[in-house]
């Protein structure tokens, strides 16, 4: 609604720094008597993407569902587990269409959306030092085109 949007202030918050988020998250955990291994806090920070609200909510979910046991942060965050998405990236790099098709079927049957898979692949590709900048650019252009098709109502399975 254009008239309404023109009267609203658009606030765009930049992601918080990891050190500041980690300090605050550990303060909150300490105040709530939550004691997890440092790797759990790192996973929470990785999954929150600089959003402190998301990090606190994820910490709360970990404590609610797992108590003092080691939580599965990947599962609680709604992201695609590395055990499912990394083999897909390996198949893409190897240009193995049969394996890609099998893994995409598996992701689809597990209920993961194409948008979520694209987001996870984005992070993996950015961190992959073996991929050149030109290859990354080509990959991201293809993902952007597929994402537009998804926004236009295309099938998740076909876009993956």
C-alpha positions in Angstrom: 0.0 0.0 0.0 1.9 2.9 -1.4 0.3 5.8 0.7 1.0 3.9 3.9 4.6 3.1 3.0 5.4 6.7 2.2 4.4 7.7 5.7 6.5 5.0 7.4 10.1 5.3 8.5 12.2 2.6 7.0 14.8 1.3 9.5 17.5 -0.9 8.2 19.6 -2.4 10.9 23.0 -3.7 10.1 24.2 -7.0 11.6 25.8 -6.7 15.0 29.5 -7.6 15.5 30.2 -11.2 16.5 32.2 -10.2 19.6 29.5 -8.0 21.0 26.9 -10.6 20.3 28.9 -13.4 21.9 29.5 -11.3 25.0 25.9 -10.5 25.4 24.7 -14.0 24.6 27.1 -15.4 27.3 25.8 -12.8 29.8 22.3 -13.9 29.1 23.2 -17.6 29.3 25.0 -17.0 32.6 22.0 -15.0 34.1 19.7 -17.9 33.1 22.0 -20.7 34.4 22.5 -22.1 30.9 25.8 -23.8 30.4 26.7 -25.1 27.0 30.0 -25.8 25.3 31.6 -22.9 23.4 30.9 -24.6 20.1 27.1 -24.4 20.8 27.3 -20.6 21.2 29.4 -20.4 18.0 26.7 -22.3 16.2 24.0 -20.1 17.5 25.9 -17.0 16.4 26.5 -18.5 13.0 22.8 -19.3 12.5 21.6 -15.9 13.8 23.4 -13.9 11.1 24.1 -10.9 13.3 20.5 -10.7 14.6 20.7 -10.6 18.4 16.9 -11.3 18.8 17.3 -14.5 16.7 20.4 -15.5 18.8 18.5 -15.1 22.0 15.4 -16.9 20.7 17.7 -19.8 19.5 19.4 -19.9 22.9 16.0 -20.0 24.6 14.8 -22.8 22.2 17.9 -24.8 22.9 17.4 -24.6 26.6 13.6 -25.3 26.4 13.9 -28.4 24.1 17.2 -29.8 25.3 17.8 -28.5 28.9 21.3 -29.3 29.9 21.9 -31.8 27.1 23.9 -30.8 24.0 21.3 -29.2 21.6 21.1 -29.7 17.8 21.3 -26.0 16.8 20.9 -26.8 13.1 17.6 -28.5 13.7 16.2 -25.8 15.9 17.3 -23.0 13.6 15.3 -24.3 10.7 18.3 -24.5 8.4 19.3 -27.4 6.2 21.7 -29.7 8.1 25.2 -29.7 6.8 24.9 -33.5 6.3 22.3 -32.8 3.6 23.5 -29.7 1.9 27.3 -30.3 1.8 26.9 -33.5 -0.3 24.8 -31.4 -2.7 27.5 -28.8 -3.1 30.1 -31.6 -3.7 27.8 -33.1 -6.4 27.5 -29.6 -8.0 31.2 -29.1 -8.1 31.7 -32.6 -9.6 28.9 -31.8 -12.1 27.3 -35.1 -11.1 23.7 -34.7 -12.3 22.5 -38.1 -11.1 23.8 -37.4 -7.5 22.4 -33.9 -7.6 19.0 -35.2 -8.6 19.0 -37.8 -5.8 20.1 -35.2 -3.2 17.5 -32.7 -4.4 14.8 -35.4 -4.1 16.0 -36.1 -0.6 16.0 -32.4 0.4 12.5 -31.9 -1.1 11.2 -35.0 0.7 12.7 -33.8 4.0 10.6 -30.7 3.5 13.3 -28.1 2.9 12.3 -25.2 0.7 14.5 -24.2 -2.3 14.9 -20.7 -0.8 16.4 -22.3 2.4 18.7 -24.5 0.4 19.8 -21.6 -1.7 20.6 -19.6 1.5 22.7 -22.5 2.8 24.5 -23.0 -0.5 25.2 -19.3 -0.6 27.1 -19.5 2.6 29.0 -22.7 1.6 30.0 -21.2 -1.8 31.3 -18.0 -0.2 33.5 -19.9 2.2 34.8 -22.3 -0.5 38.4 -21.1 -1.3 38.6 -23.6 -4.2 36.0 -21.6 -6.1 37.2 -18.6 -8.0 35.4 -15.2 -7.8 34.2 -15.6 -11.4 32.7 -19.0 -10.6 31.0 -17.6 -7.5 29.5 -14.8 -9.6 28.2 -17.2 -12.2 26.7 -19.4 -9.4 25.1 -16.5 -7.7 23.6 -15.2 -10.9 22.0 -18.7 -11.5 20.7 -18.7 -7.9 19.3 -15.2 -8.4 17.5 -16.3 -11.5 16.1 -19.3 -9.7 15.0 -17.2 -6.8 13.1 -14.9 -9.1 11.4 -17.9 -10.6 10.4 -19.0 -7.1 9.0 -15.6 -6.3 7.0 -15.8 -9.5 5.5 -19.2 -8.3 7.8 -21.8 -9.9 8.2 -25.3 -8.4 10.9 -25.6 -5.7 12.1 -28.9 -7.0 12.6 -27.7 -10.5 14.5 -24.6 -9.4 16.9 -26.6 -7.3 
